[in-house]
């Protein structure tokens, strides 16, 4: 009896692996969010394992009074919700540099740790839409004190291939 129960548990375990979601091997697009004043960023995702991926973002802004660049890399775990809906969470780090010319010609650079949690939907054609929440904790001792917590909410559209 114990042997049959053990075989049943092992068989169910293998079945759950066979029904795991498939994530896109590559996805590239735009992420629109606060990004601490930088707004839009180019985003790239690369599948690493069956349910893990790496995400890289590069954002920039440039106008008469303010210019900046921000890069972040995240490792994410992707979990199925239902059908083509997934949720994901992850962690990573990044670097930002900016120049503010309006009053004091201030330049600063800092590093930060980031988390990420979100939901995504994969269409039958090569499009992935997602909504995420990204808390970022900065480490720097510039005049604008980058040692703070910033919550960035973003929406992304990516081409999958």
C-alpha positions in Angstrom: 0.0 0.0 0.0 2.8 2.4 0.9 4.6 1.6 -2.3 1.5 2.3 -4.5 1.0 5.6 -2.6 4.6 6.6 -3.2 4.4 5.7 -6.9 1.2 7.8 -7.2 2.9 10.8 -5.6 5.9 10.5 -7.9 3.7 10.2 -11.0 1.7 13.3 -10.0 4.9 15.2 -9.5 6.1 14.3 -13.0 2.8 15.3 -14.5 3.0 18.7 -12.8 6.4 19.2 -14.5 4.9 18.4 -17.9 2.2 21.0 -17.4 4.6 23.8 -16.5 4.2 27.1 -18.4 6.4 28.0 -21.2 8.1 31.4 -21.1 9.4 33.2 -24.2 13.0 32.5 -24.9 13.6 36.2 -25.8 11.4 39.3 -25.4 12.3 42.9 -26.2 10.2 46.1 -25.9 9.4 49.2 -23.9 8.6 49.6 -20.2 6.7 52.8 -19.3 7.0 53.7 -15.6 8.2 56.3 -13.2 11.8 55.1 -13.1 12.7 57.9 -10.7 12.1 60.6 -13.4 13.4 58.7 -16.4 10.1 57.4 -17.7 10.4 54.9 -20.6 13.1 52.3 -20.8 14.1 49.6 -23.3 13.6 46.2 -21.8 15.0 42.8 -22.7 14.2 39.4 -21.2 16.1 36.1 -21.7 14.9 32.7 -20.5 17.5 31.0 -18.4 15.8 27.9 -17.1 12.3 26.5 -17.6 10.7 29.0 -15.3 13.4 31.6 -14.7 14.6 34.5 -16.8 16.9 37.5 -16.7 15.5 41.0 -17.4 17.7 44.0 -18.4 16.3 47.6 -18.6 18.0 50.7 -19.9 16.2 54.1 -19.4 17.3 57.6 -20.3 16.0 61.1 -20.3 17.3 64.3 -21.7 15.8 67.8 -21.9 16.9 71.3 -21.3 17.2 71.1 -17.5 17.6 67.3 -16.7 19.4 64.4 -18.2 19.9 60.9 -16.8 20.5 57.2 -17.5 19.5 54.2 -15.5 20.3 50.5 -16.0 18.9 47.6 -14.0 19.3 43.8 -14.2 16.8 41.4 -12.5 16.6 37.6 -12.0 12.9 36.5 -12.1 10.9 33.4 -11.2 7.8 33.0 -13.4 4.8 31.1 -12.1 1.5 30.2 -14.0 -1.8 31.7 -12.9 -4.1 30.3 -15.6 -3.9 29.8 -19.3 -1.6 32.5 -20.7 -1.5 34.5 -17.5 1.6 34.3 -15.3 2.9 36.2 -12.3 6.5 36.7 -11.6 8.9 38.0 -8.9 12.5 38.7 -8.7 15.5 40.7 -7.4 18.4 42.5 -8.9 20.5 45.7 -8.9 21.2 48.7 -11.0 23.1 51.9 -11.6 21.8 55.5 -12.2 23.5 58.8 -13.2 21.9 62.1 -13.7 22.6 65.8 -14.2 20.2 68.5 -13.1 21.0 72.0 -14.6 18.0 74.1 -13.6 19.4 75.8 -10.5 22.7 74.3 -9.4 24.3 72.3 -12.2 24.2 69.1 -10.0 25.6 65.8 -11.1 25.2 62.5 -9.2 25.5 58.8 -9.6 24.3 55.9 -7.4 23.7 52.2 -7.2 20.5 50.5 -6.0 19.0 47.2 -5.1 15.6 46.3 -6.7 12.8 43.9 -6.3 10.1 43.1 -8.8 6.6 41.6 -8.8 4.1 41.6 -11.6 1.6 39.9 -13.8 1.9 39.2 -17.5 -0.2 37.9 -20.4 1.2 36.2 -23.5 -0.9 36.5 -26.6 -1.1 33.8 -29.4 0.9 36.1 -31.6 4.4 37.4 -30.4 3.3 39.9 -27.8 3.8 40.0 -24.1 2.0 42.6 -21.9 2.9 43.1 -18.2 2.2 45.2 -15.2 4.8 45.3 -12.4 5.8 46.9 -9.1 9.5 47.6 -8.6 10.7 48.8 -5.2 14.2 50.2 -5.4 16.6 51.1 -2.5 19.3 53.5 -3.5 22.8 53.8 -2.0 24.6 57.0 -2.5 25.6 60.2 -0.6 24.8 62.9 -3.2 23.2 66.2 -2.4 19.8 64.8 -3.2 20.3 61.8 -0.8 19.8 58.7 -2.9 19.6 56.5 0.2 15.8 56.2 -0.1 13.1 53.7 -1.2 11.4 54.4 -4.5 8.4 52.5 -5.7 8.3 52.3 -9.5 5.1 51.0 -11.2 5.4 50.1 -14.9 3.6 48.7 -17.8 5.5 46.9 -20.6 4.9 45.7 -24.1 7.4 43.2 -25.5 7.9 41.4 -28.8 8.6 37.7 -28.1 10.9 35.5 -30.2 
